[in-house]
């Protein structure tokens, strides 16, 4: 509860992030070998429909984690904006408030799961059925879809358990849940497809891995030594539901803006530049965004601890942690980009890929643009630990402007224009606004943050 993140936390965090990103890539060769082209297309339709339904979760999980962290730090009430009042000298935490928060979260996720079920099993089923040709095994495909969708709904409903674990500071346990889920999916799907179970095997693997992951999350949360006091029956209070919804809905809309900024240009490229060029651009963006995501894991695992320190008003500790986050994230991303820029083409040739990276100049510019985006995203994550989401309007406006500017420049400038549009819009506001807000909240200069981060990193890795 509010403990400092250890090397073990980082190892499991990186493992979870790598499997989150790479599970599909690991399975892809097996799927391509054993499924027909039409079945491969349907599998990606399944995944796309699930990703659309995932947007219904909005930003509840990080919002829940943050508020749980406040309770364990001594909060006696929760507020929509700003930090709650805490009682630092009191023993333990407010068990009633925690129980009511858990009940409210469960009620929210019941609603999210119900809507997802209606969307996936209603219009989603009709859409999948419309894609199935007469020569296909209609019954097997629809069974595969029903099993896959049901497993996704279960996974979505129990998503609040990960938020509870993260908020309590059990980041390693939360990441172990993700590792189990993804690793089991790879194992079961690989065996099922190789043995000829096809789409039904993929659907069953997805459902079983989701159920196993959520069962482990439940065990971790209720089986911890401190869980006895967290099992108290709570009441889903309307004010707590509204508190969670207030910032969660804003985070969800921010995710929509981020989608328009980072992924909207891929749709523009496919519409105006052809599928081959869009494939090169989409693959390059995906690789760079993956590197950015892996580099940012250090921030994800530290958010519960930073939320606790915010509740305690420990700006010195926060400066050290945030400084270390910046140094590690910059280092991991730049190292990955160096490998991509110097060896990416050779690696693609060695596996026989007919899709190449975008031209070198465009690649360098895109790499710099995503580095700046990662930097301001880290700062924005810090700002959310103060229980504020001030970047909603900026995210939506930036997303719309990026899409419109991309449409204006794609024909004359091609890929370079798409990268330039994204970079120019972000540089106009987001790239500098949120880092400055984070730095001012901490009361530090950039040099001071770097020094604090170096000291903390040195103490961690020297074992001090």
JOBELUR-V279633 format. One line per field, one symbol per residue. ss: DSSP state (@ for helix, = for strand, . for the rest). psi: psi as a letter, one per 30 degrees, with the letter a starting at -180 (. if undefined). burial: b if it has 9 or more other C-alpha atoms within 8 Angstrom, else e. A space follows every 10 residues. Layout:
# JOBELUR-V279633
ss->???
psi->???
burial->???
This chain:
# JOBELUR-V279633
ss->......@@@@ @@@@@@@@@@ @@@@@@@@@@ @@@@..@@@@ @@@@@@@@@@ @@@@@@@..@ @@@@@@@@@@ @@..=..... .....=.... ....@@@@@@ @@@@@@@@@@ @@@@@@@@@@ @@@@@@@@@@ @......@@@ @@@@@@@@@@ @@@@@@@..@ @@@@@@@@.. @@@@@@@@@@ @@@@@@@@@@ @@@@...@@@ @@@@@@@@@@ @@@@@@@@@@ @@@.@@@@@@ .......@@@ @@@@@@@@@@ @@@@@@@@@@ @@.@@@@@@@ @@..@@@@@@ @@@@@@@@@@ @@@@@.@@@@ @@@@@@@@@@ @@..@@@@@@ @@@@@@@@@@ @@@@@@@@@@ @@@@@@@@@@ .........@ @@@@@@@@@@ @@@@@@@@@@ @@@@...... .@@@@@@@@@ @@@@@@@@@@ @@@@@@@@@@ @@@@@@@@.@ @@@@@@@@@@ @@...@@@@@ @@@@@@@@@@ @@..
psi->jglkkleeee eeeeeeeeee efeeeefeee eeeflleeee eeefeeeeee eeeffffbhe eeeeeeeeee effgkflkle kaklkljefl kaljeeeeee eeeeeeeefe eeeeeeeeee fceeeeeeef fjleflieee eeeeeeeeee eeeeeeegff eeeeeeefgi eeeeeeeeee eeeeeeeeee eeefggfbee eeeeeeeeee eeeeeeeeee effleffefg fkklkjkeee eeeeeefeee eeeeeeeeee eefefeeeef effleeeeee eeeeeeeeee eeeeffeeee ffeeeeeeee ffgifeeeee eeeeeeeeee eeeeeeeeee effeeeeeef ggkfklllle eeeeeeeeee eeeeefeeee eeeffghkig geeeeeeeee eeeeeeeefe effbeeeeee eeeeeeffde efeeeeeeee efhlleeeee eeeeeeeeee ffg.
burial->bbeebeeebb ebbbbbbbbb bebeeebeeb bbebbeeebb ebbebbeebb eebbebbbbb bbbbbbbbbb bbbbbbebeb eebbebeeee eebbbebbbb bbbbbbbbbb ebbebbbbbb bbbbbeebbe ebeeeeebeb bbbbbbbbbb bbbbbbbbbb bbbbbbbbbb bbbbbbbbbb bbbbbbebbb ebbbeebbbb bbbbbbbbbb bbbbebbbeb bbeeeebbeb ebebbbbeeb bbbbbbbbbb bbbbbbbbbb bbbbbbbbbb eebbbebbbb bbbbbeebbb bbbbbbbbbe bbbbbbbbbb bbebbeebbb bbbbbbbbbb bbbeebbebb beebbeebbe eeeeeebbee ebbbbbbebb bbbbbbbbbb bbbbbbbbbe ebebbbbbbb bbbebbbebb bebbbebbbb bbbebbbebb bbbbbebbbe ebebeeeebb bbbbbbbebe eeee
